[in-house]
Amino acid sequence: MPREKFKAITISEDVYTLAQKIVEKYRYSLTGKRIRSVAQLIEDAVIFYVQKELNEDLEKLQKEIVKELRR
């Protein structure tokens, strides 16, 4: 059961293993942003993708999310 204000997702074991290896390699990196966990890596990747690829839809998506949260 996820903590309050969090949701659980399911990803393939291969993707999780890849993410885990990335976290282990860059956990203590002195360059760029430090990666603390697989969850943080995936969250940052989704945010990066949305900002880069869905930029024109970002404002619309944000409004929809805020509207849903207010319910």
C-alpha positions in Angstrom: 0.0 0.0 0.0 1.6 3.3 -1.0 1.9 6.2 1.4 -0.7 9.0 1.4 -0.5 11.3 -1.6 1.4 8.6 -3.5 0.3 6.0 -6.1 1.8 2.6 -6.9 2.7 1.6 -10.5 3.9 -1.6 -12.0 6.9 -1.7 -14.4 8.7 -4.6 -16.0 11.5 -6.2 -14.1 13.9 -5.4 -16.9 13.1 -1.6 -16.7 13.4 -1.7 -12.9 16.8 -3.4 -13.1 18.0 -0.9 -15.5 16.8 2.0 -13.3 18.4 0.4 -10.3 21.8 0.2 -12.0 21.5 3.8 -13.0 20.7 4.8 -9.5 23.7 2.8 -8.1 26.0 4.4 -10.7 24.9 8.0 -10.1 23.8 7.9 -6.5 27.0 9.7 -5.4 27.7 11.6 -8.6 29.3 15.0 -8.2 28.0 16.1 -11.5 24.4 17.2 -12.0 21.5 16.2 -9.8 22.0 13.3 -7.3 19.7 10.4 -7.9 18.5 8.9 -4.6 16.1 6.2 -5.7 14.4 4.4 -8.5 11.2 6.3 -7.7 13.0 9.6 -8.0 14.6 8.6 -11.3 11.3 7.6 -12.8 9.5 10.7 -11.5 12.2 13.0 -12.9 12.2 11.1 -16.3 8.4 11.5 -16.6 8.7 15.3 -15.8 11.5 15.7 -18.3 9.5 13.9 -21.0 6.4 15.9 -20.4 8.4 19.2 -20.4 10.3 18.3 -23.6 7.8 16.3 -25.7 4.4 17.5 -24.5 5.2 21.1 -23.9 2.3 22.5 -25.8 -0.1 20.3 -23.9 1.5 20.9 -20.5 -0.6 23.8 -19.4 -3.8 22.0 -20.4 -2.7 18.9 -18.5 -1.9 20.9 -15.4 -5.3 22.5 -15.4 -7.0 19.1 -15.7 -4.9 17.7 -12.8 -5.7 20.7 -10.6 -9.4 20.4 -11.4 -9.3 16.7 -10.5 -7.5 17.4 -7.2 -10.1 19.9 -6.2 -12.9 17.3 -6.3 
